[in-house]
Amino acid sequence: MKKRFSGWIVLLAFLIPSLALSTTVVRKSVEQMTHEADAIVIGQVTASRTYFGGPGKTQILTDTTIRVARVLKGAWEEAVMVSQLGGRIGLFQVMVDGAPEFALGEEVLLFLTRPFSGQRRSLVGFWQGKFTIVVEANTGRSLAIQGSNSSPGERRIVHAAAIKPQAMTLDQALDRIHRALANPSSTSVTATRRK
């Protein structure tokens, strides 16, 4: 009986697909992403939808809707939709290494491009184009944490010890964006691999 049961478990492991994809990205500065983006917005995640799409409807895609509070570059829109490869539908799951996750209620700063037709957009520089905005507990400063995956909630409170190295104050991020928009100059590019 035990042998038969474990055989079913092995069979189920092969039948329930879970795919993890590795990615290589070119490291981009805030200034580079500012120049590459056709839109830069601050907003709040309001909805997410996962579905089968792409050629032959064989890919799992996730669309995340962000209600726009502020536009730093591009035309005003009430909301933007970010489309990414990956997500979960029932027993099927696709995970893309380095793809940022979005949580309902999360406040974000996004560098966006429009490679798709219609309303859907993607992030410039993959995970690099998403900054989660949080409040530092001991100072009350708003921070922008690059590529962060957040817990649900409007403006998370974090402790200084939990801040990742790619964090800066929101004011620093906004200043870098405004300076880059005022002075279009090139900066260096380095390759990084997230695994």
C-alpha positions as CSV (number, residue, x, y, z in Angstrom):
1,M,0.0,0.0,0.0
2,K,2.8,2.5,0.9
3,K,4.7,1.6,-2.3
4,R,1.6,2.4,-4.4
5,F,0.9,5.6,-2.5
6,S,4.5,6.9,-3.0
7,G,4.2,6.0,-6.7
8,W,1.2,8.4,-7.0
9,I,3.2,11.2,-5.3
10,V,6.0,10.8,-7.8
11,L,3.6,10.7,-10.7
12,L,1.8,13.9,-9.4
13,A,5.2,15.6,-9.1
14,F,5.7,15.2,-12.8
15,L,2.1,16.1,-13.7
16,I,1.9,19.4,-11.7
17,P,4.2,21.7,-13.6
18,S,6.1,24.4,-11.8
19,L,8.6,26.2,-14.0
20,A,11.4,28.5,-12.8
21,L,13.1,30.6,-15.3
22,S,16.6,32.2,-14.8
23,T,17.2,35.7,-16.1
24,T,20.2,37.8,-17.0
25,V,19.7,41.6,-16.8
26,V,21.9,44.6,-17.5
27,R,22.3,46.6,-14.3
28,K,20.8,50.1,-14.8
29,S,21.1,53.3,-12.8
30,V,18.1,55.4,-11.9
31,E,19.3,57.9,-14.5
32,Q,19.4,55.2,-17.3
33,M,16.0,53.9,-16.4
34,T,14.7,57.5,-16.4
35,H,15.9,58.0,-20.0
36,E,14.6,54.6,-21.2
37,A,11.1,54.8,-19.5
38,D,8.2,56.3,-21.4
39,A,6.5,56.8,-18.1
40,I,7.5,57.1,-14.4
41,V,4.8,57.0,-11.9
42,I,4.1,56.7,-8.2
43,G,0.9,54.8,-7.2
44,Q,-0.8,52.1,-5.3
45,V,-1.4,48.5,-6.4
46,T,-5.2,48.0,-6.6
47,A,-5.7,44.7,-8.5
48,S,-3.9,41.7,-10.0
49,R,-5.1,39.1,-12.6
50,T,-3.3,35.9,-13.7
51,Y,-4.3,34.2,-17.0
52,F,-3.1,32.0,-19.9
53,G,-1.9,34.3,-22.7
54,G,0.8,34.7,-25.3
55,P,1.1,32.6,-28.5
56,G,-1.4,29.8,-28.4
57,K,-2.4,30.8,-24.8
58,T,0.4,28.7,-23.4
59,Q,2.1,31.2,-21.1
60,I,1.0,32.2,-17.6
61,L,0.9,36.0,-17.4
62,T,0.1,38.4,-14.6
63,D,-1.4,41.8,-15.0
64,T,-1.1,44.2,-12.1
65,T,-3.1,47.4,-11.9
66,I,-1.6,50.5,-10.2
67,R,-3.8,53.6,-9.4
68,V,-1.6,56.5,-10.3
69,A,-1.1,59.2,-7.6
70,R,1.8,61.1,-9.3
71,V,3.3,61.2,-12.8
72,L,7.0,62.1,-13.0
73,K,7.4,61.4,-16.7
74,G,4.8,60.8,-19.5
75,A,1.1,61.6,-19.8
76,W,-1.3,61.5,-16.9
77,E,-3.3,58.2,-16.6
78,E,-5.7,57.3,-13.8
79,A,-4.2,53.8,-13.7
80,V,-1.4,51.8,-15.4
81,M,-1.3,48.0,-16.0
82,V,2.0,46.1,-15.6
83,S,2.2,42.8,-17.4
84,Q,4.7,40.1,-16.5
85,L,5.5,36.5,-17.3
86,G,4.7,34.2,-14.4
87,G,2.1,33.5,-11.8
88,R,-0.2,30.7,-10.6
89,I,-3.4,29.4,-12.0
90,G,-4.8,26.4,-10.1
91,L,-2.1,23.7,-10.0
92,F,0.0,25.4,-12.7
93,Q,2.7,27.9,-11.6
94,V,5.5,29.7,-13.5
95,M,8.1,31.6,-11.5
96,V,10.6,33.9,-13.2
97,D,13.8,34.5,-11.2
98,G,14.1,38.2,-10.4
99,A,10.6,39.1,-11.4
100,P,9.2,41.5,-8.8
101,E,6.0,40.7,-7.0
102,F,3.2,43.2,-6.3
103,A,1.0,43.2,-3.2
104,L,-2.5,44.8,-3.0
105,G,-2.2,48.1,-1.2
106,E,1.6,48.4,-1.9
107,E,2.8,51.9,-2.8
108,V,5.3,51.8,-5.6
109,L,7.6,54.0,-7.8
110,L,7.7,52.5,-11.3
111,F,9.8,53.0,-14.4
112,L,7.6,51.8,-17.3
113,T,7.8,51.1,-21.0
114,R,5.2,50.0,-23.5
115,P,6.5,47.0,-25.5
116,F,2.9,45.6,-25.9
117,S,0.0,47.0,-27.9
118,G,-2.8,48.4,-25.9
119,Q,-2.8,49.3,-22.2
120,R,-0.2,46.8,-20.8
121,R,3.3,48.0,-19.9
122,S,6.4,46.4,-18.6
123,L,9.1,47.5,-16.1
124,V,12.3,49.0,-17.4
125,G,15.2,46.8,-16.3
126,F,13.0,44.0,-15.1
127,W,13.1,44.0,-11.3
128,Q,15.1,47.2,-11.3
129,G,12.1,49.3,-12.5
130,K,10.1,48.7,-9.3
131,F,10.7,50.6,-6.1
132,T,8.5,49.8,-3.1
133,I,7.9,52.9,-1.0
134,V,8.0,52.3,2.8
135,V,8.3,54.5,5.9
136,E,11.4,54.1,8.1
137,A,10.2,53.4,11.7
138,N,12.8,55.4,13.6
139,T,12.9,58.5,11.4
140,G,9.5,58.6,9.6
141,R,11.3,59.1,6.2
142,S,9.8,57.6,3.1
143,L,12.2,55.2,1.5
144,A,12.3,53.7,-2.0
145,I,13.6,50.1,-2.0
146,Q,14.5,48.8,-5.4
147,G,13.0,45.4,-6.6
148,S,11.4,44.9,-3.2
149,N,8.6,42.4,-2.7
150,S,6.2,44.0,-0.2
151,S,3.6,42.8,2.3
152,P,0.1,44.1,1.8
153,G,-0.6,47.5,3.3
154,E,-0.5,51.1,2.2
155,R,2.9,52.3,3.5
156,R,4.8,49.7,5.4
157,I,6.8,50.7,8.5
158,V,10.3,49.2,8.4
159,H,13.3,49.3,10.8
160,A,16.6,50.6,9.6
161,A,18.3,47.1,10.1
162,A,15.8,45.6,7.6
163,I,16.7,48.1,4.8
164,K,18.3,46.5,1.8
165,P,21.5,48.2,0.2
166,Q,19.6,49.3,-2.9
167,A,17.4,51.6,-0.8
168,M,17.4,55.4,-0.8
169,T,15.1,58.0,0.5
170,L,12.2,58.8,-1.7
171,D,13.4,62.4,-1.9
172,Q,16.8,61.1,-3.2
173,A,15.1,59.0,-5.9
174,L,12.9,61.9,-7.0
175,D,15.9,64.2,-7.1
176,R,17.9,61.8,-9.3
177,I,14.9,61.4,-11.6
178,H,14.4,65.2,-11.9
179,R,18.2,65.8,-12.6
180,A,18.2,63.0,-15.2
181,L,15.2,64.5,-17.0
182,A,16.9,68.0,-16.9
183,N,20.3,66.7,-18.1
184,P,20.1,63.7,-20.5
185,S,23.6,62.1,-20.2
186,S,24.9,58.6,-20.5
187,T,26.1,56.6,-17.6
188,S,28.0,53.3,-17.3
189,V,26.3,49.9,-17.6
190,T,27.3,46.7,-15.9
191,A,25.9,43.2,-16.3
192,T,24.5,41.3,-13.3
193,R,22.9,37.8,-13.1
194,R,20.2,37.1,-10.6
195,K,19.8,33.4,-9.8
